[in-house]
Amino acid sequence: MTEDKHRQKMAAKKAVMDAKIAQASEERGILILLKGNGKGKSSSAFGTMLRSVGHGKRCAVIQFIKGRTETGEHLFFKDHPQVDWHVMGHGFTWETQDREQDIAAAQKAWELAKKLLADESYDMLVFDEMSYMFKYGYLDVEPVVEALKQRPPMQNVIITGRTMARPLLDIGDTISVVQEERHAFRLGVKAQAGIEF
């Protein structure tokens, strides 16, 4: 491709992009749903939160399943003045094997989440692995949808988990699917600090 043709092509592309940017004039918080069976949903959420923190935003995390506090992201953010971090779960359901305990933990986490969703001082909330609460029947999705709709106008929320309940998908603004093509664990590689946790 000649330099002139390249310039013409990029100018046409710029005109299209400029028009799309001009059309996006609404300012409000968004709901981001990160789903799929691949590795990286929580990592993506925490990376986006890190971006918010970099802009001086106040953030909070509720981990609905993970019961461990030695994850790299928790160790990094636990004392950060702009981030409130809440580990509310007791671990994966196949580890706890206690449905009543898991339901009680989910409901306790949701009570906290409701308070955060009503607090306009939080710019971003990350509800890590919340989607499993609906899949397992630990929480009803409708009150969550209603609280998301009623949250402060500029508050951003990220929800992660392999599957998403249809009512969440119906109100999501940005929905990304993380698909697994290959995972080192399936090749027999042990989970390691800094990669899996």
VEXMARRO-814366 format. One record per residue (C-alpha): residue in three letters; x, y, z. Coordinates in steps of 0.2 Angstrom, whole numbers, plus 5000, padded with zeros to 4 digits. Each point is the difference from the previous one (the first is absolute). Example, Ala and Ser with C-alpha at 12.3 -4.5 7.8 and 13.67 -1.06 7.14 Angstrom:
ALA506249785039 SER500650174997 
END
This chain:
MET500050005000 THR500750174995 GLU500250145013 ASP498650104992 LYS498749855000 HIS500549975018 ARG499750185005 GLN498350004991 LYS499549845008 MET500450065018 ALA499250174996 ALA498449914996 LYS500149895015 LYS500350165011 ALA498550084993 VAL498949855005 MET500849995017 ASP499850195003 ALA498149984996 LYS499849855012 ILE500950105014 ALA498950154996 GLN498449895002 ALA500549945017 SER499550155010 GLU499249925016 GLU500950005016 ARG499549875013 GLY500749865009 ILE500049834991 LEU499749825005 ILE501449884994 LEU499749824999 LEU501549884998 LYS499649824997 GLY500649844991 ASN501049855005 GLY501750084996 LYS501350065013 GLY500050195002 LYS498350065005 SER500550065018 SER501750064993 SER499150114987 ALA498950075014 PHE501450045011 GLY501050084986 THR498550114996 MET499950045018 LEU501850045000 ARG499750134986 SER498750085010 VAL501150015016 GLY501350084989 HIS498850144996 GLY499650035019 LYS498449905000 ARG499349915016 CYS499749824997 ALA499449855010 VAL500149814997 ILE498949865006 GLN500649834997 PHE498549885001 ILE500949834999 LYS501950025003 GLY500349985018 ARG501950035000 THR500850165004 GLU501749964993 THR499650034982 GLY501250124992 GLU498650134996 HIS499450005018 LEU501850015007 PHE500350154988 PHE498450095003 LYS499649965018 ASP500850155008 HIS499650124985 PRO499150165006 GLN498950004985 VAL499549825000 ASP498849915013 TRP500349814998 HIS498849875007 VAL500349814999 MET498349935004 GLY500049824994 HIS500749855008 GLY500749924984 PHE499449914985 THR498449895003 TRP500949844997 GLU501250055014 THR498750065013 GLN498749864996 ASP498850105012 ARG498650074990 GLU499250095015 GLN501750095005 ASP500250054981 ILE498250075000 ALA500350105016 ALA501750074993 ALA499150054984 GLN498650095009 LYS501350095011 ALA501050054985 TRP498450064991 GLU499550115015 LEU501750094999 ALA499850014981 LYS498350095002 LYS500850135012 LEU501450034987 LEU498850014986 ALA499150145009 ASP501650105005 GLU500450134987 SER501850025007 TYR500549844991 ASP500450024982 MET500349824996 LEU499449845008 VAL500749824995 PHE498949865005 ASP501249864997 GLU499249834996 MET498250065004 SER499249924985 TYR500249835009 MET498850055014 PHE498650004987 LYS500649844992 TYR500049915016 GLY498450085006 TYR500850095015 LEU499350174995 ASP498550064990 VAL500650104985 GLU498550124999 PRO500550105016 VAL501750014993 VAL499450074983 GLU498950125009 ALA501450075011 LEU501250014985 LYS498650114991 GLN499850115015 ARG501950035004 PRO500850174999 PRO500050064982 MET501950014998 GLN500449835009 ASN500949874990 VAL499749815004 ILE500949854994 ILE499349825003 THR501149854997 GLY499649814998 ARG499949874987 THR498150014997 MET498950155001 ALA498150005004 ARG498950064986 PRO499450155010 LEU501850075002 LEU500449974982 ASP498450104996 ILE500750165009 GLY501849984997 ASP500950144990 THR501649914996 ILE500049815000 SER501749914996 VAL500249814999 VAL501749935005 GLN500249834991 GLU501249865004 GLU501149944986 ARG501249915011 HIS500450015018 ALA501749955008 PHE499049915015 ARG499349884987 LEU501849964994 GLY500449955018 VAL500850175005 LYS499750045018 ALA499150165005 GLN501350145005 ALA500050165009 GLY500050154989 ILE499149904986 GLU498549915007 PHE499950095017 
END
